């Protein structure tokens, strides 16, 4: 058959462990037989990040800004244990954090819904989309261990040399300290992205923070969100029948577990990290959560919301066939291909991407699924990852 053509390459970012294994499998079985795939390849596997001093992460982000669309495999964020395991020269930051900081975008995470898996929350009737701010907070934090008594201060030095100082804590003994930050411009981009997404998807918007405790930091988020809504989106949202609602993050959680779903929940960086996992798990599985980073410049990066599936990788190294769910990884590829098709005006490529997604959903709804879903759907036999991808390929 004649393969479907592409005009512009995708930025392809390879990753680590079990997801790296499945990345190659999905390309081989579901994409390369049908698409004349064009990619600009970056290896974000931990060993190559170590070999390049992690410059490859920044290079891949620059490529996304240049080409407009990227697709990323899950990657390891190094810690002390990983440094010893892989013999790393240094502890490198999260590639996701690096890419998100350069793109200064918002991450939208949405569960893949299948009819045979019912949400853990019985009242949910429609998916909840997480809009996660993708810059700053603990992901760009400065941290320090304190070994002995002393005073920690927060100091701002203006360009004119004038200083403002705030005492963080008087240490009587050892401890730790952390400084976080954000920028008004990034928060405004976050708010605008959320309202634009909500208008496109016809979803009401919730924003939640903790301004009763963090009166300055979270208070700034609340004020900017409200300002952007009032000045730029209030009339547009009213015309579209879309509401905007602010509440405290703890109140939002209580409302979510008693509500019907069907809204965009805008969250600060860490809140979005945690709550997207909660939404994914309650919707069925972490492996059924899609993720797209949207930059204010119009660049898009697609990935699965889950990690590298470390324990399955160790089993695979021993020769076992694991039942790791590749659904969200497949949807990362289809999302990127569909966006590339939209930007390049190549409808055949867009139609192909949607057919792959339908094949995944139809395969699961026909009773062929991996172990994480089989338990929830009461299926007597789960497929391993290779069998599942073959079943999707056959249906495709």
C-alpha positions as CSV (number, residue, x, y, z in Angstrom):
1,X,0.0,0.0,0.0
2,X,1.0,3.6,-0.5
3,X,2.0,5.1,2.9
4,X,0.4,8.3,4.2
5,X,2.7,11.2,3.7
6,X,3.9,13.9,6.1
7,X,5.0,17.4,5.2
8,X,6.8,18.4,8.4
9,X,8.6,16.2,10.9
10,X,7.6,15.6,14.5
11,X,10.1,16.0,17.3
12,X,10.4,12.4,18.6
13,X,11.8,12.1,22.2
14,X,12.7,8.6,23.2
15,X,12.7,7.6,26.9
16,X,13.5,5.0,29.4
17,X,12.7,1.5,30.7
18,X,9.5,-0.3,29.9
19,X,8.0,2.7,28.0
20,X,11.0,2.7,25.8
21,X,10.4,-0.9,24.9
22,X,6.8,-0.2,24.1
23,X,7.6,2.9,22.2
24,X,9.5,0.9,19.6
25,X,6.8,-1.8,19.5
26,X,4.0,0.8,18.9
27,X,6.0,2.4,16.1
28,X,6.7,-0.9,14.5
29,X,3.2,-2.3,14.6
30,X,0.8,0.6,14.4
31,X,2.5,3.5,12.7
32,X,5.4,2.6,10.4
33,X,3.3,0.2,8.2
34,X,0.9,3.0,7.3
35,X,2.8,6.3,7.6
36,X,5.9,7.6,5.9
37,X,7.0,8.8,9.3
38,X,9.2,11.9,9.5
39,X,10.7,12.7,12.9
40,X,13.6,14.7,14.3
41,X,14.9,12.2,16.9
42,X,16.2,13.0,20.3
43,X,17.3,10.3,22.8
44,X,16.2,11.4,26.2
45,X,17.1,8.1,27.8
46,X,19.0,8.6,31.1
47,X,22.3,7.4,29.7
48,X,22.2,9.8,26.8
49,X,21.2,12.7,29.1
50,X,24.2,11.8,31.2
51,X,26.5,11.6,28.1
52,X,25.4,15.0,26.9
53,X,25.3,16.7,30.3
54,X,21.5,16.9,29.8
55,X,21.9,19.4,26.9
56,X,19.7,17.0,24.8
57,X,16.6,17.9,26.9
58,X,17.0,21.6,26.1
59,X,17.8,20.8,22.5
60,X,14.6,18.8,22.1
61,X,12.5,21.6,23.6
62,X,14.0,24.1,21.2
63,X,13.1,21.7,18.3
64,X,9.5,21.6,19.5
65,X,9.4,25.4,19.4
66,X,10.9,25.3,15.9
67,X,8.8,22.4,14.4
68,X,5.6,23.0,16.4
69,X,4.8,19.4,17.5
70,X,6.6,16.8,19.6
71,X,5.9,13.4,21.0
72,X,7.7,12.2,24.1
73,X,8.2,8.8,25.8
74,X,8.3,8.7,29.6
75,X,11.7,9.4,31.1
76,X,13.5,8.7,34.5
77,X,13.9,11.6,36.8
78,X,17.3,10.8,38.5
79,X,17.7,10.6,42.2
80,X,20.4,9.1,44.5
81,X,19.3,5.5,43.8
82,X,19.2,6.1,40.1
83,X,22.6,7.8,40.1
84,X,24.1,4.7,41.7
85,X,22.2,2.2,39.5
86,X,23.2,4.0,36.3
87,X,26.6,5.4,37.4
88,X,25.6,8.9,36.5
89,X,28.0,11.8,36.6
90,X,25.3,14.1,38.1
91,X,21.7,14.3,39.3
92,X,19.9,15.8,36.3
93,X,16.5,17.6,36.5
94,X,13.3,16.1,35.1
95,X,13.3,16.4,31.3
96,X,9.6,17.2,31.6
97,X,10.5,20.1,33.9
98,X,13.1,21.4,31.5
99,X,10.9,21.1,28.5
100,X,7.9,22.7,30.3
101,X,10.0,25.6,31.5
102,X,11.3,26.3,27.9
103,X,7.9,26.0,26.3
104,X,6.1,27.9,29.2
105,X,2.9,26.0,28.5
106,X,0.0,24.4,30.2
107,X,-0.4,20.6,30.5
108,X,-3.9,19.3,29.7
109,X,-4.6,15.7,30.9
110,X,-7.7,13.8,30.0
111,X,-8.6,10.1,30.7
112,X,-9.3,7.7,27.8
113,X,-12.9,6.5,28.4
114,X,-14.0,3.0,27.6
115,X,-17.5,1.7,28.2
116,X,-16.4,-1.5,30.0
117,X,-14.6,0.4,32.8
118,X,-16.7,2.3,35.2
119,X,-15.1,5.2,37.3
120,X,-14.4,4.5,41.0
121,X,-16.5,7.6,41.7
122,X,-20.1,6.5,41.0
123,X,-21.4,10.0,40.4
124,X,-19.0,10.8,37.5
125,X,-20.9,11.0,34.2
126,X,-18.2,12.8,32.1
127,X,-14.4,13.0,32.1
128,X,-12.6,15.6,34.2
129,X,-9.8,17.3,32.3
130,X,-6.8,18.6,34.4
131,X,-5.2,21.8,33.3
132,X,-1.8,21.9,35.0
133,X,0.4,24.9,35.1
134,X,3.7,23.7,33.7
135,X,6.2,26.2,35.1
136,X,7.8,26.9,38.5
137,X,6.8,26.1,42.0
138,X,8.6,23.0,43.5
139,X,9.8,22.0,40.0
140,X,12.1,25.0,39.8
141,X,12.8,25.2,43.5
142,X,16.1,26.1,45.2
143,X,16.8,23.8,48.1
144,X,19.3,23.7,50.9
145,X,20.0,21.4,53.9
146,X,20.7,23.2,57.1
147,X,23.2,21.5,59.3
148,X,23.3,23.8,62.4
149,X,21.5,26.7,64.1
150,X,21.1,29.9,62.2
151,X,18.7,32.2,60.3
152,X,17.3,31.7,56.8
153,X,16.2,34.8,54.9
154,X,14.4,35.4,51.7
155,X,16.3,38.3,50.0
156,X,15.3,40.3,46.9
157,X,17.9,42.6,45.3
158,X,16.6,45.1,42.8
159,X,18.6,46.4,39.8
160,X,19.3,49.5,41.8
161,X,20.8,47.4,44.6
162,X,18.0,48.1,47.0
163,X,17.0,45.0,49.1
164,X,14.0,43.6,50.7
165,X,14.4,40.8,53.3
166,X,12.0,38.4,54.9
167,X,12.9,35.9,57.6
168,X,11.9,32.4,56.6
169,X,12.9,30.6,59.8
170,X,15.2,30.7,62.8
171,X,16.8,27.2,62.9
172,X,17.5,25.8,66.3
173,X,19.1,22.7,64.7
174,X,19.4,20.8,61.4
175,X,16.6,21.0,58.8
176,X,15.8,21.8,55.2
177,X,14.6,24.9,53.4
178,X,13.1,25.5,49.9
179,X,12.5,28.6,47.8
180,X,10.0,28.6,45.0
181,X,8.9,31.2,42.5
182,X,6.7,32.0,39.5
183,X,6.2,34.8,37.0
184,X,3.1,36.9,36.4
185,X,3.6,36.4,32.6
186,X,3.6,32.6,33.0
187,X,0.5,32.6,35.2
188,X,-1.3,34.7,32.7
189,X,-0.4,32.3,29.9
190,X,-1.7,29.5,32.1
191,X,-5.0,31.2,32.6
192,X,-5.4,32.1,29.0
193,X,-4.6,28.6,27.8
194,X,-7.2,27.1,30.2
195,X,-10.0,29.5,29.1
196,X,-9.1,28.9,25.4
197,X,-9.1,25.1,25.9
198,X,-12.5,25.3,27.8
199,X,-14.1,27.4,25.0
200,X,-12.8,24.9,22.4
201,X,-14.1,21.8,24.4
202,X,-17.2,23.5,25.8
203,X,-16.2,22.9,29.4
204,X,-16.8,24.9,32.5
205,X,-13.6,26.0,34.3
206,X,-12.6,25.5,37.9
207,X,-9.5,27.0,39.4
208,X,-8.4,26.0,42.9
209,X,-5.5,27.2,45.1
210,X,-4.9,27.9,48.8
211,X,-4.9,31.7,49.1
212,X,-6.2,31.5,52.7
213,X,-2.8,30.2,53.8
214,X,-0.5,31.4,51.0
215,X,-2.0,34.9,50.8
216,X,0.7,36.3,48.6
217,X,1.8,33.4,46.4
218,X,-1.5,31.6,45.8
219,X,-3.3,34.9,46.1
220,X,-1.4,36.1,43.1
221,X,-2.6,33.1,41.1
222,X,-6.2,33.7,42.1
223,X,-6.0,37.5,41.2
224,X,-4.4,36.9,37.8
225,X,-6.9,34.1,36.9
226,X,-9.8,36.4,37.8
227,X,-8.2,39.4,35.9
228,X,-7.7,37.3,32.7
229,X,-11.3,36.0,33.0
230,X,-12.9,39.4,33.6
231,X,-10.9,41.3,31.0
232,X,-10.6,38.7,28.2
233,X,-13.0,35.8,28.5
234,X,-16.1,36.7,30.6
235,X,-18.2,37.7,27.6
236,X,-16.9,34.8,25.4
237,X,-17.6,32.3,28.2
238,X,-21.1,33.7,28.8
239,X,-21.9,33.5,25.0
240,X,-20.7,29.9,25.0
241,X,-22.6,29.0,28.2
242,X,-19.4,28.3,30.1
243,X,-19.0,29.2,33.8
244,X,-15.8,30.0,35.8
245,X,-15.5,29.0,39.4
246,X,-12.8,29.6,42.0
247,X,-12.5,27.7,45.3
248,X,-9.9,26.4,47.7
249,X,-8.0,23.3,46.6
250,X,-9.4,21.2,49.6
251,X,-12.9,22.3,48.8
252,X,-12.4,21.4,45.1
253,X,-11.3,17.9,46.0
254,X,-14.5,17.4,48.2
255,X,-16.6,18.7,45.3
256,X,-14.9,16.5,42.7
257,X,-15.6,13.3,44.5
258,X,-19.3,14.1,44.9
259,X,-19.8,15.8,41.5
260,X,-20.7,14.5,38.0
261,X,-17.4,15.5,36.3
262,X,-17.4,17.2,32.9
263,X,-15.3,20.2,33.6
264,X,-11.7,21.6,33.2
265,X,-10.0,21.7,36.6
266,X,-7.1,24.2,36.4
267,X,-4.4,23.5,39.0
268,X,-1.0,24.9,40.0
269,X,2.0,22.8,39.0
270,X,2.2,20.4,42.0
271,X,-1.6,20.2,42.5
272,X,-2.0,19.2,38.9
273,X,0.7,16.5,39.2
274,X,-1.1,14.9,42.1
275,X,-4.7,15.4,41.0
276,X,-4.1,14.1,37.5
277,X,-2.9,10.8,38.9
278,X,-6.0,10.7,41.2
279,X,-8.4,11.4,38.2
280,X,-6.6,8.8,36.1
281,X,-6.7,6.1,38.7
282,X,-10.3,6.8,39.6
283,X,-11.2,6.8,35.9
284,X,-9.6,3.3,35.5
285,X,-5.8,3.3,35.2
286,X,-2.8,5.7,35.1
287,X,-2.1,4.2,31.7
288,X,-5.3,5.6,30.4
289,X,-4.5,9.3,30.9
290,X,-3.4,11.4,27.9
291,X,-1.3,14.5,28.3
292,X,-0.5,17.4,26.0
293,X,1.7,20.5,26.8
294,X,0.4,23.6,25.0
295,X,2.8,26.5,24.6
296,X,1.6,30.1,24.2
297,X,3.6,30.3,21.0
298,X,1.4,27.5,19.5
299,X,3.8,24.5,20.0
300,X,2.4,21.2,21.3
301,X,4.1,18.2,23.1
302,X,2.2,15.0,23.5
303,X,3.0,12.2,26.0
304,X,1.5,9.6,28.3
305,X,0.8,10.9,31.8
306,X,2.5,7.9,33.5
307,X,6.1,7.1,34.2
308,X,8.6,4.5,32.9
309,X,7.0,1.5,34.6
310,X,10.2,0.5,36.4
311,X,9.2,-2.8,37.9
312,X,7.8,-4.2,34.6
313,X,11.1,-3.3,33.0
314,X,13.1,-5.3,35.4
315,X,10.8,-8.3,34.7
316,X,11.2,-7.7,31.0
317,X,15.0,-7.8,31.4
318,X,14.6,-11.3,32.9
319,X,12.7,-12.4,29.7
320,X,9.2,-12.1,31.0
321,X,6.3,-10.7,28.9
322,X,4.6,-8.1,31.0
323,X,1.0,-6.8,30.7
324,X,2.0,-3.1,30.6
325,X,-0.8,-1.0,29.2
326,X,0.4,1.1,26.2
327,X,-2.9,2.9,25.5
328,X,-1.8,6.4,26.6
329,X,1.5,5.9,24.8
330,X,-0.4,5.1,21.6
331,X,-2.6,8.2,22.1
332,X,0.5,10.3,22.5
333,X,1.6,9.3,19.0
334,X,-1.9,9.8,17.6
335,X,-2.4,13.1,19.3
336,X,0.9,14.4,17.8
337,X,0.1,13.0,14.3
338,X,-3.3,14.6,14.4
339,X,-1.9,18.0,15.5
340,X,0.8,17.7,12.8
341,X,-2.0,17.0,10.3
342,X,-4.0,19.9,11.4
343,X,-1.1,22.3,11.2
344,X,0.0,21.0,7.8
345,X,-3.5,20.5,6.4
346,X,-3.1,16.7,5.7
347,X,-6.5,15.2,6.4
348,X,-5.5,11.6,5.5
349,X,-3.0,11.7,8.4
350,X,-5.6,13.1,10.8
351,X,-8.1,10.4,9.8
352,X,-5.5,7.7,10.3
353,X,-4.7,9.0,13.8
354,X,-8.3,8.9,14.8
355,X,-8.7,5.4,13.4
356,X,-5.8,4.2,15.6
357,X,-7.5,5.7,18.6
358,X,-10.8,4.0,17.7
359,X,-9.0,0.7,17.2
360,X,-7.6,0.9,20.8
361,X,-10.9,1.8,22.4
362,X,-12.8,-0.9,20.3
363,X,-10.2,-3.5,21.2
364,X,-10.6,-2.9,24.9
365,X,-14.4,-2.7,24.7
366,X,-14.3,-6.1,22.8
367,X,-12.7,-7.6,25.9
368,X,-9.1,-7.6,24.9
369,X,-7.1,-5.6,27.4
370,X,-4.0,-5.5,29.6
371,X,-4.0,-6.6,33.3
372,X,-4.6,-3.2,34.8
373,X,-8.0,-3.0,33.0
374,X,-8.8,-6.7,33.1
375,X,-9.2,-6.6,36.9
376,X,-11.6,-3.7,36.7
377,X,-13.6,-5.2,33.8
378,X,-13.7,-8.7,35.4
379,X,-12.0,-10.3,32.4
380,X,-10.8,-13.8,33.0
381,X,-7.6,-13.4,31.0
382,X,-5.4,-10.4,30.4
383,X,-3.2,-10.0,27.4
384,X,0.4,-9.1,27.6
385,X,1.6,-5.9,25.9
386,X,2.6,-7.6,22.7
387,X,-0.7,-9.5,22.4
388,X,-2.6,-6.3,23.0
389,X,-0.7,-4.3,20.4
390,X,-1.2,-7.1,17.9
391,X,-5.0,-7.1,18.7
392,X,-5.1,-3.4,18.0
393,X,-3.1,-3.8,14.8
394,X,-5.4,-6.6,13.6
395,X,-8.5,-4.4,14.3
396,X,-6.8,-1.4,12.7
